[in-house]
Structure formats: C-alpha cells, structure tokens
Amino acid sequence: MQRESFVAVQKNGDGDITAFKTSSGRVLQYEQALHEVRGGNIEGVNVFKGKDGDFYIRGDADGDPTNNLDQLPMF
C-alpha cells in the first residue's frame, strides 16, 4: 500500500494548521492527522512533542523550506 502525503492545509485565524488534505483527497482534522502520521500512513512528516507537552506534526527535515507544511496551498 502506497502511503499518502499532505497536499494542502486549512488554517485558523491565527495561522495555525487545523486540517490537512491528503494526496488521495481525504480531509483530516489535526487530531486525525496525528493518528495517521503516528500509524505510518503519511509520508514526509513526523510527530514531535513540543515544550508545552502537546504533540505536533512537522515535515521531515530535508533542507528545503519550500515544502514545509506552512507552505502548502490552502483548501
């Protein structure tokens, strides 16, 4: 089974990502996306624990800022 990737995002008024669209067209709310990333179903991203103790999704470090999650198109 080929893993999906994130192709677009939704953001709230503060600019925080609240949802993701996957390469297969699924729309995942942030908590759903965390579950999918942890399960290894989404490529190019990982989960990390922030200083506040919450878990967040970030793009895999590859040195290319143009493919950061904040740079994905809005949907």
C-alpha positions in Angstrom: 0.0 0.0 0.0 1.4 3.4 -1.0 1.5 6.0 1.8 -0.3 9.2 1.3 1.2 12.7 1.7 -0.3 16.0 2.7 -1.0 18.3 -0.3 -3.0 21.2 1.3 -3.9 22.7 4.7 -6.6 24.6 6.4 -5.6 27.3 8.9 -7.4 29.2 11.7 -7.4 33.0 12.1 -4.1 32.7 14.0 -2.4 30.9 11.1 -2.3 27.6 12.9 -2.9 24.5 10.8 -6.2 22.9 11.7 -6.7 20.3 9.0 -4.9 18.6 6.1 -5.9 17.3 2.7 -4.1 14.1 1.6 -2.9 13.0 -1.8 -5.9 10.7 -2.0 -8.3 13.6 -1.3 -9.2 12.8 2.3 -9.6 15.7 4.7 -8.2 15.0 8.2 -8.7 17.2 11.2 -5.5 17.8 13.1 -6.1 15.0 15.7 -7.0 12.6 13.0 -3.8 13.5 11.1 -1.7 13.0 14.2 -3.1 9.5 14.5 -2.4 8.8 10.8 1.1 10.1 11.0 1.8 8.0 14.1 0.5 5.0 12.3 3.0 5.5 9.5 0.3 6.2 6.9 1.5 9.6 5.8 5.0 10.1 4.2 7.2 13.1 4.6 6.1 14.1 8.1 6.7 13.1 11.7 5.2 13.8 15.1 7.2 15.6 17.8 6.4 16.6 21.4 6.6 20.4 22.0 7.9 22.2 25.0 4.2 22.6 26.1 3.8 18.7 26.2 1.5 18.6 23.3 2.2 16.7 20.1 2.6 18.4 16.7 3.1 17.4 13.1 6.1 18.7 11.2 7.6 18.0 7.8 10.7 15.8 7.7 13.9 17.8 7.7 15.3 17.9 4.2 16.8 21.4 4.0 14.1 22.6 1.5 11.9 25.3 3.1 9.5 25.3 0.1 7.9 22.0 1.1 7.3 22.9 4.8 3.7 22.3 5.9 3.1 26.1 6.2 3.9 26.5 2.5 1.3 24.0 1.3 -1.7 25.6 -0.5 -4.9 26.3 1.4 -8.1 24.4 0.6 
